Amino acid sequence: MTTDLLRTKQVTLQTGIPEGTLRWWRHCNEGPPSFKLGKKTVVYPADKLALWIASNEAVSTKGAL
């Protein structure tokens, strides 16, 4: 199984969440799932990011559908 791995800047472009916020969330063990690839490279699995976005949508949607 292969999933796309997104860098922090790519997640920012996709979600509009600033890079600094993503870094802070990572420090606080919050936000979308991520891990280090090697010693420095932080990556976000695209499939898990999509699930994280969907779960946030589900708990915060307002109004009639």
TORROLO-848255 format. One record per atom (N, C-alpha, C): x, y, z; residue in three letters. Coordinates in steps of 0.05 Angstrom, whole numbers, plus 32768, in hexadecimal, padded with zeros to 4 digits. Atoms other than C-alpha are relative to their C-alpha. Example, Ala and Ser with C-alpha at 12.3 -4.5 7.8 and 13.67 -1.06 7.14 Angstrom:
BEGIN
80127FE88000ALA 80F67FA6809CALA 801280188000ALA 7FF07FE87FFFSER 81117FEB808FSER 7FF18016800ESER 
END
This chain:
BEGIN
80117FE88000MET 800080008000MET 801280198000MET 7FF17FE78002THR 801C80447FEBTHR 7FED80178003THR 80107FE87FFDTHR 800180868001THR 801280187FFATHR 7FF07FE78004ASP 801780CC7FEDASP 8007800C801AASP 7FF67FF27FE9LEU 804080F08020LEU 8003801D7FFALEU 7FFF7FE38005LEU 8037813B8025LEU 8012800D8014LEU 7FEF7FF07FEFARG 8069816C8040ARG 7FEE8016800DARG 800F7FEC7FF1THR 805381A48070THR 7FF580167FEDTHR 80097FEB8013LYS 805081D88038LYS 7FE97FF77FEFLYS 8016800B8010GLN 802381AB800EGLN 7FE67FFF8010GLN 801880007FEFVAL 7FF381A28049VAL 7FF6801C8003VAL 80097FE47FFETHR 7FF281ED8052THR 7FF180097FE7THR 800D7FF88019LEU 7FE181F78008LEU 7FE57FF37FFDLEU 8019800F8002GLN 7FAB81C2800CGLN 7FEA80098013GLN 80137FFA7FEBTHR 7F8A81D8804DTHR 7FFD801D8007THR 80007FE47FF7GLY 7F9C82218057GLY 800A8004801CGLY 7FF67FFE7FE4ILE 7FB88211809CILE 801E80087FFEILE 7FE47FF78002PRO 7FF9823880A5PRO 80147FEB800APRO 7FEB80137FF9GLU 803A821080AAGLU 80078002801DGLU 7FFA7FFD7FE4GLY 8048822D80EFGLY 7FEB7FF28012GLY 8015800D7FF1THR 800582148108THR 80037FE27FFFTHR 7FFB801D8002LEU 801381CE80EDLEU 80177FF78011LEU 7FE980077FEFARG 805781CE810FARG 7FF88001801EARG 80087FFE7FE4TRP 803881E58151TRP 7FEE7FE98007TRP 801180167FFATRP 800181B1814DTRP 80107FE68002TRP 7FEF80187FFFARG 8036817C813FARG 800E7FFF801BARG 7FF37FFF7FE6HIS 805C8193817DHIS 7FED7FF98017HIS 801580067FEBCYS 801B818E81A6CYS 7FF27FE67FFCCYS 800D80198007ASN 8009814B8187ASN 7FE380037FF9ASN 801B7FFA800AGLU 7FCC81698166GLU 800180017FE1GLU 80017FFC801DGLY 7FB68175811EGLY 80007FE67FF1GLY 800080188011PRO 7FBB814580E4PRO 80177FEE8006PRO 7FEB80137FFBPRO 7FE4810580EBPRO 801880067FEEPRO 7FE77FFC800ESER 802D810D80D7SER 80157FEF800DSER 7FE9800E7FF4PHE 807080EC80E2PHE 8019800A7FF2PHE 7FE77FF8800CLYS 80B980F780D4LYS 800A7FE97FEFLYS 7FF480138013LEU 80D880D58098LEU 801E80078002LEU 7FE47FFA7FFAGLY 812180D180ACGLY 800280118018GLY 7FFC7FF07FE8LYS 813B810380DELYS 7FF1801A8000LYS 800B7FE58001LYS 811C814480C6LYS 7FE680037FF0LYS 80167FFB8013THR 80E8813B808FTHR 7FE57FF7800CTHR 801B80057FF6VAL 80A1814180AAVAL 7FED7FFB7FE8VAL 801380068015VAL 806C8121807EVAL 7FE57FF9800CVAL 801B80057FF9TYR 8021811A8080TYR 7FF47FED7FECTYR 800D80128013PRO 800180DC8061PRO 7FE6800C7FF5PRO 80177FF3800CALA 7FCE80F7802FALA 7FE57FF38008ALA 8019800E7FF9ASP 7F9A80C28040ASP 7FF78007801DASP 80077FF97FE4LYS 7F9E80D2808BLYS 7FF9801D8002LYS 80087FE38000LEU 7F9B811D807DLEU 7FE380037FF7LEU 801C7FFF800AALA 7F5B81128055ALA 7FEC7FF78016ALA 8011800A7FEALEU 7F3D80EA8090LEU 7FFE80158016LEU 80007FEB7FEBTRP 7F52812180C1TRP 7FEE80177FF7TRP 80117FEA800AILE 7F3181568095ILE 7FE27FF88002ILE 801C80097FFFALA 7EF1812C808FALA 7FF67FFF801DALA 800980017FE5SER 7EEE812180DASER 7FFB801C800CSER 80047FE47FF7ASN 7EF5816C80E7ASN 7FE6800B7FF3ASN 80187FF7800DGLU 7EBE817980B4GLU 7FE77FF4800EGLU 8017800E7FF3ALA 7E90814680D6ALA 7FF9800C801BALA 80067FF57FE5VAL 7E978165811BVAL 7FFA801E8001VAL 80037FE37FFFSER 7E9481AE8107SER 7FEC800B7FEBSER 80137FF78014THR 7E6181B180CETHR 7FE7800D800DTHR 80187FF17FF6LYS 7E2981E480DCLYS 7FED80037FE9LYS 80157FFA8014GLY 7DE881F080B8GLY 7FF47FE77FF4GLY 800E8016800DALA 7DB981C5808FALA 80107FF67FE8ALA 7FF2800C8018LEU 7DD58195805BLEU 7FED7FFB7FEALEU 
END
